[in-house]
Amino acid sequence: MLRSWKLSVLVLGLIGLLPLATSPVMSQEKPDPKQSFLDAKTAGTDFQVQGEYLGKVGDRTIGAQVIARGNGKFDVVAFPGGLPGAGWDATKNEKMKFVFETKGGVTKAVGDGLDATIANGTITVKHGEAAGELKRLHRESPTLAKSAPEGATILFNGTDVEQWAPGKLEEGGLMGVGTRTKKAFENYTLHLEFRSPFMPHATGQGRGNSGMYLGDQYECQILDSFGLEGADNECGGIYQNAKPKVNMCLPPLSWQTYDVDFTCAKFDADGKVTAPARVTIKHNGVLIHDNIELKSTPGGGRSDQKPGALFLQDHGDAVRFKNIWIVEKK
């Protein structure tokens, strides 16, 4: 479902088929979990190693996600059949986890039994009789930079923040967090593009956190959940409602898309809810929620299930947005 897989020759290489190992080596300096990078040029060597890889080990197609954990340490998740949304069967949830570490300029697997290295955009693997290479690639959402159709309301186009209160125009023609639309919306199709910062020393909810609140009360999480399980409080999850069908989160600093079809709750003459709100969401072009019922979640500006604003949560991290538009339905 993702746009052309551009093989990038960066600095990497590796994958394997063994249990998760742990590294006994600790950094002498305590890392700053809030250290945040907004561009690849300043993000450092670890950023060049992390990312997505694809290739074969023996006769098996393997996808891999390399997650930077700071100070030359990496978690690696291997997916039989390909990458999430592109070959890997999320319903079976079969995957393998490993740890890698960079020492002396060489990034290798930590633990016994796996001979694997990451270098020059390639994961090189030897395990028993099986050997192979995975190449680093770059995936983009097929709806990235999607043009607004006729009749759409342009919520943000890189220059105009008049639709928002407060408007948060940031460097590079991007919009920052902590803002909501001045107008409330009832039934609509929404397109939104977002980018999480690279925060290699942060974990969990501290890593590139924001939220897209539909109706100012139903939160679809925005988080750097690259390589994680795909819970309801991770990227693509609707908090306290549903986890995504598949974790389609791309690496930090990648531009990602949410494409939303939202129907507001319905009420009778006495104001009683007769039908809950419903939503369908595609994350980077892949269906992650299919016409599911919604209940309000904490953190937004309301909880009455009535039409509300689009709210982009400020959770203290430098998440950025661009190309946001909405088409209201009768």
Secondary structure, 3 states (H helix, E strand, C coil): CCEEEEECCCCCCCCCCCCCCCCCCCCCCCCCCCCCECCHHHCCHHHHHCEEEEEEECCEEEEEEEEEEECCEEEEEEEECCEECEEECCCCCCCEEEEEEEECCEEEECCCCCEEEEECCEEEEEECCEEEEEEEEEEECCCCCCCCCCCCEEEECCCCCCCEECCCEECCCEECCCEEECCCECCEEEEEEEECCECCCCCHHHCCCEEEEECCCEEEEECCCCCCCCCCCCCCCECCCECCCCCCCCCCCCEEEEEEEEECCEECCCCCEEECCEEEEEECCEEEEEEEECCCCCCCCCCCCCCECCEECCCCCCCEEEEEEEEECC
